[in-house]
Amino acid sequence: MPAKQTFYKRNRPRVRKVLPPPPDIDLCTVAEKCRYVGSPYHRTIPVNGQAPVRRPGKAACPRDLQKNQSLVRKWLKNAILRGNFGEFKQGFPRVVWHEEDGRLFEARQSGHGSCEYHGFPLASHDTIIGMK
């Protein structure tokens, strides 16, 4: 019998699923309120005077995106309007996904129920079911 292949947690392929918004949610309002603030844990260069604080195992945000925060903010808003998100917590999606040039990115709430997000690239073997 072949040996069972094991993965370290961060290397294990993950499947995520797009979920519908709660019935009382207006996506235009949610998209307008959401802000991309980034996280020093995924940065390799200082942004807005905030030094990077990389953690082992955390995906590094591509340098070109670290320097182009307005583009990432646009991606966040557009992904919400398209419905590319998971469950909602206190009126905002906990996670939001965007695909650009064959690369998948995930934005997560920076605090429980927060409208502020930080993001990072997903591994090439990760999958989002139902992305639009």
Protein Blocks (a to p, Z undefined) as FASTA:
>chain_A
ZZdddddfklpccddddddddfkbcfklmmmmpccebjaklpcbdeehiacdddehiacd
dfklmmmmmlmmmmmmmmmmnopacddeehiafbdcddeehiacddddfbghiabdcddd
ddfkbccehiZZ
